[in-house]
Amino acid sequence: MAAETVVRRVRHTAPRRTDTDTERRNAAAALQRALDRRDNGGATGH
């Protein structure tokens, strides 16, 4: 009888994004845009 070998296959995939993760990214991007608008050139500004 031939010796049986067990082959374990591991699938390397990126974790799926959840809705909360997408919402968090969108909120972070919106916050960054708001901060970028406020930072308009230092003390003098426009």
C-alpha distance matrix in Angstrom:
0.0 3.8 6.5 8.9 12.4 15.6 18.4 21.8 24.5 28.0 30.9 34.0 36.9 40.4 41.4 43.3 47.0 48.7 52.2 53.5 52.2 53.9 57.1 57.1 56.8 59.6 61.8 61.2 62.2 65.3 66.3 65.9 68.1 70.7 70.8 71.1 74.0 75.8 75.3 77.9 79.3 80.1 83.5 85.5 83.0 84.1
3.8 0.0 3.8 6.3 9.3 12.7 15.2 18.8 21.3 24.9 27.7 30.7 33.7 37.3 38.5 40.4 44.2 46.0 49.6 50.9 49.4 51.1 54.3 54.2 53.8 56.6 58.8 58.2 59.0 62.2 63.2 62.7 64.9 67.6 67.6 67.8 70.8 72.5 72.0 74.5 75.9 76.8 80.2 82.1 79.7 80.8
6.5 3.8 0.0 3.8 6.4 9.9 12.7 16.1 19.0 22.4 25.4 28.3 31.4 34.9 36.0 38.1 41.8 43.6 47.2 48.3 46.8 48.7 51.8 51.6 51.3 54.2 56.3 55.5 56.6 59.7 60.6 60.2 62.4 65.0 65.0 65.2 68.3 69.9 69.4 72.0 73.3 74.1 77.5 79.5 77.1 78.3
8.9 6.3 3.8 0.0 3.8 6.6 9.6 12.9 15.8 19.2 22.2 25.2 28.2 31.7 32.6 34.7 38.4 40.1 43.7 44.8 43.4 45.2 48.4 48.2 48.0 50.9 53.0 52.3 53.4 56.5 57.4 57.1 59.3 61.9 61.9 62.3 65.3 66.9 66.5 69.1 70.5 71.3 74.7 76.7 74.2 75.4
12.4 9.3 6.4 3.8 0.0 3.8 6.3 9.7 12.6 15.9 19.1 21.9 25.0 28.5 29.6 31.8 35.5 37.3 41.0 42.0 40.4 42.3 45.5 45.2 44.8 47.8 49.9 49.1 50.1 53.3 54.2 53.7 56.0 58.6 58.5 58.8 61.9 63.5 63.0 65.6 67.0 67.8 71.2 73.2 70.7 71.9
15.6 12.7 9.9 6.6 3.8 0.0 3.8 6.4 9.7 12.8 16.0 19.0 22.0 25.3 26.1 28.3 32.0 33.8 37.4 38.4 36.9 38.8 42.0 41.7 41.5 44.4 46.4 45.8 46.9 50.0 50.9 50.5 52.8 55.3 55.4 55.8 58.8 60.4 60.0 62.7 64.1 64.9 68.2 70.3 67.8 69.0
18.4 15.2 12.7 9.6 6.3 3.8 0.0 3.8 6.3 9.7 12.8 15.7 18.7 22.2 23.4 25.6 29.3 31.4 35.0 36.1 34.4 36.1 39.4 39.1 38.7 41.6 43.7 43.0 43.9 47.1 48.1 47.6 49.8 52.4 52.5 52.7 55.7 57.4 57.0 59.5 61.0 61.8 65.3 67.2 64.7 65.8
21.8 18.8 16.1 12.9 9.7 6.4 3.8 0.0 3.8 6.5 9.8 12.7 15.7 19.0 19.9 22.3 25.9 27.9 31.5 32.5 30.8 32.7 35.9 35.5 35.2 38.2 40.2 39.5 40.5 43.7 44.6 44.2 46.5 49.0 49.0 49.4 52.4 54.0 53.7 56.3 57.8 58.6 62.0 64.0 61.5 62.6
24.5 21.3 19.0 15.8 12.6 9.7 6.3 3.8 0.0 3.8 6.4 9.5 12.4 15.9 17.3 19.5 23.1 25.4 29.0 30.2 28.3 29.9 33.3 33.1 32.5 35.3 37.6 36.9 37.7 40.9 41.9 41.5 43.6 46.2 46.4 46.6 49.5 51.3 51.0 53.5 55.1 56.0 59.5 61.3 58.7 59.7
28.0 24.9 22.4 19.2 15.9 12.8 9.7 6.5 3.8 0.0 3.8 6.2 9.3 12.6 13.9 16.4 20.0 22.3 26.0 27.0 24.9 26.7 30.0 29.6 29.0 32.0 34.1 33.3 34.2 37.4 38.4 37.9 40.1 42.7 42.8 43.1 46.0 47.7 47.4 50.0 51.5 52.4 55.8 57.7 55.1 56.2
30.9 27.7 25.4 22.2 19.1 16.0 12.8 9.8 6.4 3.8 0.0 3.8 6.0 9.6 11.3 13.5 17.1 19.6 23.2 24.5 22.4 23.8 27.2 27.1 26.2 29.0 31.4 30.7 31.4 34.6 35.8 35.3 37.3 40.0 40.3 40.4 43.3 45.2 44.9 47.3 49.0 50.1 53.6 55.3 52.6 53.5
34.0 30.7 28.3 25.2 21.9 19.0 15.7 12.7 9.5 6.2 3.8 0.0 3.8 6.9 9.3 12.1 15.3 18.2 21.8 22.8 20.3 21.6 25.1 24.7 23.6 26.5 28.9 27.9 28.5 31.8 32.8 32.1 34.2 37.0 37.1 37.1 40.1 41.9 41.5 44.0 45.6 46.6 50.1 51.8 49.2 50.2
36.9 33.7 31.4 28.2 25.0 22.0 18.7 15.7 12.4 9.3 6.0 3.8 0.0 3.8 6.4 8.6 11.8 14.9 18.4 19.6 17.1 18.2 21.8 21.6 20.4 23.2 25.7 25.0 25.4 28.6 29.9 29.4 31.3 34.1 34.4 34.5 37.3 39.2 39.0 41.5 43.2 44.4 47.9 49.5 46.7 47.5
40.4 37.3 34.9 31.7 28.5 25.3 22.2 19.0 15.9 12.6 9.6 6.9 3.8 0.0 3.8 6.3 8.8 12.1 15.5 16.5 13.6 14.8 18.3 18.0 16.7 19.6 22.0 21.2 21.8 25.0 26.2 25.7 27.7 30.4 30.7 30.9 33.7 35.6 35.4 37.9 39.8 40.9 44.3 45.9 43.2 44.0
41.4 38.5 36.0 32.6 29.6 26.1 23.4 19.9 17.3 13.9 11.3 9.3 6.4 3.8 0.0 3.8 6.4 9.1 12.7 13.5 11.1 12.9 16.1 15.8 15.4 18.3 20.4 20.0 21.0 23.9 25.0 25.1 27.1 29.5 30.0 30.6 33.3 35.0 35.2 37.8 39.9 40.9 44.1 45.8 43.0 43.9
43.3 40.4 38.1 34.7 31.8 28.3 25.6 22.3 19.5 16.4 13.5 12.1 8.6 6.3 3.8 0.0 3.8 6.4 9.8 11.4 9.6 10.6 14.0 14.5 14.2 16.5 18.9 19.1 19.9 22.5 24.0 24.4 26.1 28.4 29.3 30.0 32.3 34.2 34.7 37.3 39.6 40.8 44.0 45.5 42.5 43.0
47.0 44.2 41.8 38.4 35.5 32.0 29.3 25.9 23.1 20.0 17.1 15.3 11.8 8.8 6.4 3.8 0.0 3.7 6.7 8.2 6.1 6.9 10.2 10.9 10.6 12.8 15.1 15.6 16.4 18.8 20.4 21.0 22.6 24.8 25.9 26.7 28.8 30.7 31.4 34.0 36.5 37.6 40.8 42.2 39.2 39.7
48.7 46.0 43.6 40.1 37.3 33.8 31.4 27.9 25.4 22.3 19.6 18.2 14.9 12.1 9.1 6.4 3.7 0.0 3.8 5.4 5.2 6.4 8.7 9.9 10.8 12.5 14.3 15.5 16.8 18.5 20.1 21.3 22.9 24.6 25.9 27.1 29.0 30.7 31.8 34.5 37.2 38.2 41.1 42.6 39.5 40.0
52.2 49.6 47.2 43.7 41.0 37.4 35.0 31.5 29.0 26.0 23.2 21.8 18.4 15.5 12.7 9.8 6.7 3.8 0.0 3.8 5.4 5.1 6.1 8.5 9.9 10.5 12.1 14.1 15.3 16.4 18.2 19.9 21.1 22.5 24.3 25.6 27.0 28.8 30.3 32.8 35.8 36.9 39.6 40.9 37.8 38.0
53.5 50.9 48.3 44.8 42.0 38.4 36.1 32.5 30.2 27.0 24.5 22.8 19.6 16.5 13.5 11.4 8.2 5.4 3.8 0.0 3.8 5.4 5.0 6.0 8.5 9.7 10.3 12.1 14.1 15.1 16.2 18.1 19.8 20.8 22.3 24.1 25.7 26.9 28.4 31.3 34.1 34.9 37.5 39.1 36.1 36.6
52.2 49.4 46.8 43.4 40.4 36.9 34.4 30.8 28.3 24.9 22.4 20.3 17.1 13.6 11.1 9.6 6.1 5.2 5.4 3.8 0.0 3.8 5.4 5.0 6.2 8.6 9.8 10.5 12.3 14.2 15.3 16.5 18.5 20.0 21.1 22.5 24.5 25.9 27.0 29.8 32.4 33.2 36.1 37.7 34.8 35.5
53.9 51.1 48.7 45.2 42.3 38.8 36.1 32.7 29.9 26.7 23.8 21.6 18.2 14.8 12.9 10.6 6.9 6.4 5.1 5.4 3.8 0.0 3.8 5.4 5.1 6.2 8.6 9.8 10.6 12.3 14.2 15.3 16.6 18.4 20.0 21.0 22.7 24.6 25.8 28.3 31.1 32.3 35.3 36.5 33.4 33.7
57.1 54.3 51.8 48.4 45.5 42.0 39.4 35.9 33.3 30.0 27.2 25.1 21.8 18.3 16.1 14.0 10.2 8.7 6.1 5.0 5.4 3.8 0.0 3.8 5.4 5.1 6.1 8.5 9.8 10.5 12.2 14.1 15.3 16.4 18.3 19.8 21.1 22.7 24.4 27.0 30.0 31.0 33.7 35.0 31.8 32.1
57.1 54.2 51.6 48.2 45.2 41.7 39.1 35.5 33.1 29.6 27.1 24.7 21.6 18.0 15.8 14.5 10.9 9.9 8.5 6.0 5.0 5.4 3.8 0.0 3.8 5.5 5.1 6.1 8.6 9.9 10.5 12.2 14.3 15.3 16.4 18.2 20.1 21.2 22.5 25.4 28.2 28.9 31.6 33.2 30.3 31.0
56.8 53.8 51.3 48.0 44.8 41.5 38.7 35.2 32.5 29.0 26.2 23.6 20.4 16.7 15.4 14.2 10.6 10.8 9.9 8.5 6.2 5.1 5.4 3.8 0.0 3.8 5.4 5.1 6.1 8.6 9.9 10.5 12.3 14.3 15.3 16.4 18.5 20.1 21.0 23.7 26.4 27.4 30.4 31.8 28.8 29.4
59.6 56.6 54.2 50.9 47.8 44.4 41.6 38.2 35.3 32.0 29.0 26.5 23.2 19.6 18.3 16.5 12.8 12.5 10.5 9.7 8.6 6.2 5.1 5.5 3.8 0.0 3.8 5.4 5.1 6.2 8.6 9.9 10.6 12.4 14.3 15.2 16.7 18.7 20.1 22.4 25.4 26.8 29.6 30.7 27.4 27.6
61.8 58.8 56.3 53.0 49.9 46.4 43.7 40.2 37.6 34.1 31.4 28.9 25.7 22.0 20.4 18.9 15.1 14.3 12.1 10.3 9.8 8.6 6.1 5.1 5.4 3.8 0.0 3.8 5.4 5.1 6.1 8.6 9.9 10.6 12.3 14.1 15.4 16.7 18.5 21.2 24.2 25.1 27.7 29.0 25.9 26.3
61.2 58.2 55.5 52.3 49.1 45.8 43.0 39.5 36.9 33.3 30.7 27.9 25.0 21.2 20.0 19.1 15.6 15.5 14.1 12.1 10.5 9.8 8.5 6.1 5.1 5.4 3.8 0.0 3.8 5.5 5.1 6.2 8.7 9.9 10.5 12.2 14.3 15.5 16.5 19.4 22.1 22.9 25.7 27.2 24.3 25.2
62.2 59.0 56.6 53.4 50.1 46.9 43.9 40.5 37.7 34.2 31.4 28.5 25.4 21.8 21.0 19.9 16.4 16.8 15.3 14.1 12.3 10.6 9.8 8.6 6.1 5.1 5.4 3.8 0.0 3.8 5.4 5.1 6.2 8.7 9.9 10.4 12.4 14.4 15.3 17.7 20.6 21.9 24.9 26.0 22.9 23.3
65.3 62.2 59.7 56.5 53.3 50.0 47.1 43.7 40.9 37.4 34.6 31.8 28.6 25.0 23.9 22.5 18.8 18.5 16.4 15.1 14.2 12.3 10.5 9.9 8.6 6.2 5.1 5.5 3.8 0.0 3.8 5.4 5.1 6.2 8.7 9.8 10.7 12.6 14.4 16.7 19.9 21.2 23.9 24.8 21.5 21.6
66.3 63.2 60.6 57.4 54.2 50.9 48.1 44.6 41.9 38.4 35.8 32.8 29.9 26.2 25.0 24.0 20.4 20.1 18.2 16.2 15.3 14.2 12.2 10.5 9.9 8.6 6.1 5.1 5.4 3.8 0.0 3.8 5.4 5.1 6.2 8.6 9.9 10.8 12.5 15.3 18.3 19.1 21.5 22.9 19.9 20.7
65.9 62.7 60.2 57.1 53.7 50.5 47.6 44.2 41.5 37.9 35.3 32.1 29.4 25.7 25.1 24.4 21.0 21.3 19.9 18.1 16.5 15.3 14.1 12.2 10.5 9.9 8.6 6.2 5.1 5.4 3.8 0.0 3.8 5.4 5.1 6.1 8.6 9.9 10.5 13.3 16.0 17.0 20.0 21.3 18.3 19.3
68.1 64.9 62.4 59.3 56.0 52.8 49.8 46.5 43.6 40.1 37.3 34.2 31.3 27.7 27.1 26.1 22.6 22.9 21.1 19.8 18.5 16.6 15.3 14.3 12.3 10.6 9.9 8.7 6.2 5.1 5.4 3.8 0.0 3.8 5.4 5.0 6.2 8.8 10.0 11.9 15.0 16.7 19.6 20.3 16.9 17.1
70.7 67.6 65.0 61.9 58.6 55.3 52.4 49.0 46.2 42.7 40.0 37.0 34.1 30.4 29.5 28.4 24.8 24.6 22.5 20.8 20.0 18.4 16.4 15.3 14.3 12.4 10.6 9.9 8.7 6.2 5.1 5.4 3.8 0.0 3.8 5.4 5.2 6.5 8.9 11.1 14.5 15.6 18.0 18.8 15.5 15.8
70.8 67.6 65.0 61.9 58.5 55.4 52.5 49.0 46.4 42.8 40.3 37.1 34.4 30.7 30.0 29.3 25.9 25.9 24.3 22.3 21.1 20.0 18.3 16.4 15.3 14.3 12.3 10.5 9.9 8.7 6.2 5.1 5.4 3.8 0.0 3.8 5.4 5.1 6.3 9.4 12.3 12.9 15.4 16.8 13.9 15.1
71.1 67.8 65.2 62.3 58.8 55.8 52.7 49.4 46.6 43.1 40.4 37.1 34.5 30.9 30.6 30.0 26.7 27.1 25.6 24.1 22.5 21.0 19.8 18.2 16.4 15.2 14.1 12.2 10.4 9.8 8.6 6.1 5.0 5.4 3.8 0.0 3.8 5.4 5.2 7.4 10.2 11.8 14.8 15.7 12.5 13.4
74.0 70.8 68.3 65.3 61.9 58.8 55.7 52.4 49.5 46.0 43.3 40.1 37.3 33.7 33.3 32.3 28.8 29.0 27.0 25.7 24.5 22.7 21.1 20.1 18.5 16.7 15.4 14.3 12.4 10.7 9.9 8.6 6.2 5.2 5.4 3.8 0.0 3.8 5.5 6.3 10.0 11.9 14.3 14.5 10.9 11.0
75.8 72.5 69.9 66.9 63.5 60.4 57.4 54.0 51.3 47.7 45.2 41.9 39.2 35.6 35.0 34.2 30.7 30.7 28.8 26.9 25.9 24.6 22.7 21.2 20.1 18.7 16.7 15.5 14.4 12.6 10.8 9.9 8.8 6.5 5.1 5.4 3.8 0.0 3.8 5.7 8.9 9.7 11.6 12.4 9.3 10.3
75.3 72.0 69.4 66.5 63.0 60.0 57.0 53.7 51.0 47.4 44.9 41.5 39.0 35.4 35.2 34.7 31.4 31.8 30.3 28.4 27.0 25.8 24.4 22.5 21.0 20.1 18.5 16.5 15.3 14.4 12.5 10.5 10.0 8.9 6.3 5.2 5.5 3.8 0.0 3.8 6.0 6.8 9.7 10.8 8.1 10.0
77.9 74.5 72.0 69.1 65.6 62.7 59.5 56.3 53.5 50.0 47.3 44.0 41.5 37.9 37.8 37.3 34.0 34.5 32.8 31.3 29.8 28.3 27.0 25.4 23.7 22.4 21.2 19.4 17.7 16.7 15.3 13.3 11.9 11.1 9.4 7.4 6.3 5.7 3.8 0.0 3.7 6.3 8.9 8.7 5.3 6.6
79.3 75.9 73.3 70.5 67.0 64.1 61.0 57.8 55.1 51.5 49.0 45.6 43.2 39.8 39.9 39.6 36.5 37.2 35.8 34.1 32.4 31.1 30.0 28.2 26.4 25.4 24.2 22.1 20.6 19.9 18.3 16.0 15.0 14.5 12.3 10.2 10.0 8.9 6.0 3.7 0.0 3.8 6.8 6.6 4.6 7.2
80.1 76.8 74.1 71.3 67.8 64.9 61.8 58.6 56.0 52.4 50.1 46.6 44.4 40.9 40.9 40.8 37.6 38.2 36.9 34.9 33.2 32.3 31.0 28.9 27.4 26.8 25.1 22.9 21.9 21.2 19.1 17.0 16.7 15.6 12.9 11.8 11.9 9.7 6.8 6.3 3.8 0.0 3.8 5.7 5.6 9.2
83.5 80.2 77.5 74.7 71.2 68.2 65.3 62.0 59.5 55.8 53.6 50.1 47.9 44.3 44.1 44.0 40.8 41.1 39.6 37.5 36.1 35.3 33.7 31.6 30.4 29.6 27.7 25.7 24.9 23.9 21.5 20.0 19.6 18.0 15.4 14.8 14.3 11.6 9.7 8.9 6.8 3.8 0.0 3.8 5.8 9.4
85.5 82.1 79.5 76.7 73.2 70.3 67.2 64.0 61.3 57.7 55.3 51.8 49.5 45.9 45.8 45.5 42.2 42.6 40.9 39.1 37.7 36.5 35.0 33.2 31.8 30.7 29.0 27.2 26.0 24.8 22.9 21.3 20.3 18.8 16.8 15.7 14.5 12.4 10.8 8.7 6.6 5.7 3.8 0.0 3.8 6.7
83.0 79.7 77.1 74.2 70.7 67.8 64.7 61.5 58.7 55.1 52.6 49.2 46.7 43.2 43.0 42.5 39.2 39.5 37.8 36.1 34.8 33.4 31.8 30.3 28.8 27.4 25.9 24.3 22.9 21.5 19.9 18.3 16.9 15.5 13.9 12.5 10.9 9.3 8.1 5.3 4.6 5.6 5.8 3.8 0.0 3.8
84.1 80.8 78.3 75.4 71.9 69.0 65.8 62.6 59.7 56.2 53.5 50.2 47.5 44.0 43.9 43.0 39.7 40.0 38.0 36.6 35.5 33.7 32.1 31.0 29.4 27.6 26.3 25.2 23.3 21.6 20.7 19.3 17.1 15.8 15.1 13.4 11.0 10.3 10.0 6.6 7.2 9.2 9.4 6.7 3.8 0.0
